Amino acid sequence: MLEVAAQIIICLILAALLGGIIGYLIGRASCPKQTNKCHEEKVSNHELHIDQNGISTATETSTLMTNTTNKVEEVKTVGVQPVLLSKAREGGKDNLQLIKGVGKVLEKVLNETGIYHFDQIANLTAQEVSWLDNSMSFPGRVEREEWVSQAKDLAAGVQTEFSQRVERGEVATSKKSND
């Protein structure tokens, strides 16, 4: 009985070793040697630099890390970063949920990015919209939902049809900001 158990354990160990060797060889053969694309990993770093006025300039560094050779390649970032704030100006932040397409979650993401006020969105250039789309992972949304034109109206004190509905409590996903 003990001999049978020993033989089974030996067979299992040999099968594991053989499987590991075959798996390694197949994995190595299917990954091109020069590019090592099988082992690439994208890494993004956001750095926030705040000046004396509370205005920040953030930089995003995207790199491609290759695990097998520790090779680093720069990846081109799309767009130009807008002026971001480290905190809302005096008087508090604007209720960005008055912009159609911005709910509680997106308002929080915008605030964490450094956008607190309608005029920040109203003054975005096409390149800055592109940066915002790509850095926040919702491509095309800013332009598709016309955030810039809505923000221009709201920054000027003009109520939009959507902002009036939010103020009346008719929009379930957008409630008045508490902060």
C-alpha positions, 0 to 999 in steps of 0.5 A: 500500500505504501509503495503504491502511494509513493509511486503515485506521488512520484508520478504527480511530481514528474507530471508537474515538472513536465507540464511546467517545462512544456508550458514554459517552452510553448509560452516562450515560443509564442512570444516574439523575442525582439518586441516581448509584447507578451510581457508589456504592461502600461503604467501611468503616473499622475503628478500634481504640481501646485503653485503659490496661487493654488493652481496646479499643473499636472503631468501624466507620464505614460510608460510601457514597462517590459517585464522581461527586459526592463525596457521602458518606452514613452507612450504619446499622451493625447491632448494638452492638459488644462489648468487644474486647481488643487481645491475649489476657489473661495465661495466653494465649488460649482454644482457640476451636476447641473451639466447634462451628462455629469452625475455624482460619480463624474463630478467626484472624478472631475473634482479629484482631477482638479476641475471644480468650476463651470468656467474651467470647463467653459474655457477648455480648448479642443486639445484640453477636451481631448486630454480630459477624455483620454485621462478620465476614460470616457472618450467623446463624452465631453463633446457629445454631451456639449459640456463646454457650451453648457458650462459657458451658459452656467458660468454666465449665470444662464440656467439651461433646461437641464439645470432647471430640471436638476434644481427642481429635483426632477433628475434622479442622478443629479442632486444638489452638491453638499460640498 
